């Protein structure tokens, strides 16, 4: 069986399985961390912390990431017209 036939029959299923496993591990880690957070701190404190983190991510962190992107664009992107 050559490589093209193998990829046509099995390759995409294998890739889908790998990406699915990675996705499940990422989501599982996130859910497990939320579970432990709520178990350790309690519902009220954990909810306040999660709300604070969401607000922080969409305000402060967004501005920081935008500043980093602009700094990288300044040094790594040449906006001069081509000759």
ZICOR-V585919 format. One record per residue. PSI is psi as a letter, one per 40 degrees, with the letter a starting at -180 (NA if undefined). NEAR is the number of other ideal C-beta (glycine too) atoms within 12 Angstrom. Layout:
psi={PSI & PSI}
near={NEAR & NEAR}
This chain:
psi={h & i & d & d & d & d & d & d & d & d & d & d & d & d & d & d & d & d & d & d & d & d & d & d & d & d & d & d & d & d & d & d & d & d & d & d & d & d & d & d & d & i & d & d & d & d & d & d & d & d & d & d & d & d & d & d & d & e & c & d & d & d & d & d & d & d & d & d & d & d & d & d & d & d & d & e & h & h & e & i & i & i & NA}
near={10 & 9 & 10 & 11 & 10 & 13 & 14 & 13 & 13 & 15 & 17 & 14 & 14 & 15 & 13 & 13 & 14 & 14 & 14 & 15 & 14 & 14 & 14 & 15 & 14 & 14 & 14 & 15 & 14 & 15 & 14 & 15 & 19 & 20 & 15 & 13 & 20 & 19 & 13 & 13 & 17 & 12 & 15 & 11 & 15 & 20 & 16 & 16 & 20 & 20 & 14 & 15 & 18 & 15 & 14 & 15 & 15 & 14 & 14 & 15 & 15 & 15 & 14 & 15 & 15 & 14 & 14 & 15 & 15 & 14 & 13 & 12 & 13 & 12 & 11 & 11 & 11 & 10 & 9 & 6 & 5 & 5 & 4}
